[in-house]
């Protein structure tokens, strides 16, 4: 019985790990499509959406999108954000870059 339980436990763990990988792949695909949309959008329109999202407490979502955008687009979008939101995102970008440099 213990052998059977251990076998089933391993099967459940494998299924769990497989499902986590599928979920991660789906999230990456959605994030890539979102980045494509915002890269094609006018900076002023994107900034208005980002301002609204940040005001709704979704700064992490905006930050995740910003990380995937072309640098030139990020620069343009930051110009149109409110000063407060541009400052908050800039601080997050600086911290992200510092953390990334420490890992490298």
JONORWO-V169092 format. One record per pair of residues at least 24 apart in sequence whose C-alpha atoms are under 10 Angstrom apart, sorted by the first residue. I is the first residue (numbers start at 0). J is the second residue. D is the distance in Angstrom with one decimal. If there is no record, write none. Layout:
i = {I	I}
j = {J	J}
d = {D	D}
This chain:
i = {30	30	30	30	31	31	31	32	33	33	33	34	34	34	34	34	34	34	35	35	35	35	36	37	37	37	37	37	37	37	37	38	38	38	38	38	38	38	38	38	39	39	40	40	41	41	41	42	42	42	42	42	42	42	42	42	43	43	43	43	43	43	44	44	44	45	45	45	45	45	45	45	46	46	46	46	46	46	46	46	46	46	47	47	47	47	48	49	49	49	49	49	49	49	50	50	50	50	50	50	51	51	53	53	53	54	58	58	58	58	59	59	61	62	62	62	62	62	65	66	66}
j = {60	63	64	67	64	67	68	64	64	67	68	63	64	65	66	67	68	69	64	67	68	69	68	64	65	67	68	69	72	73	76	64	65	67	68	69	70	71	72	73	68	72	72	76	72	75	76	72	73	74	75	76	77	78	79	80	75	76	77	78	79	80	76	79	80	72	73	75	76	77	79	80	73	75	76	77	78	79	80	81	84	85	76	79	80	81	80	76	77	79	80	81	84	85	79	80	81	83	84	85	80	84	84	87	88	84	84	87	88	91	88	91	88	87	88	89	91	92	92	92	95}
d = {9.8	8.0	6.9	7.9	8.6	7.3	9.2	10.0	7.1	8.9	9.3	9.3	5.9	7.8	8.8	5.8	5.7	8.8	9.7	8.8	7.8	9.6	9.6	8.2	9.0	9.5	7.4	9.6	8.5	9.7	9.8	9.9	9.7	9.1	6.1	6.9	9.8	9.5	6.5	8.8	9.9	9.1	9.2	9.9	8.9	8.9	8.4	6.8	8.2	8.9	5.7	4.7	8.3	8.4	7.1	9.3	8.0	6.4	9.1	8.3	5.6	8.0	8.5	8.7	9.9	9.6	9.8	9.6	6.6	9.6	8.7	8.9	9.5	8.8	5.3	7.1	8.3	5.6	5.1	8.4	9.6	9.4	9.0	7.6	6.9	8.9	9.3	8.9	9.7	9.9	7.6	9.7	8.6	9.8	9.2	6.2	6.9	9.5	6.7	8.9	9.9	9.9	7.1	9.5	9.5	8.5	8.7	8.6	7.8	9.6	9.3	9.3	8.5	9.8	6.8	9.6	7.7	8.0	9.0	8.2	9.6}
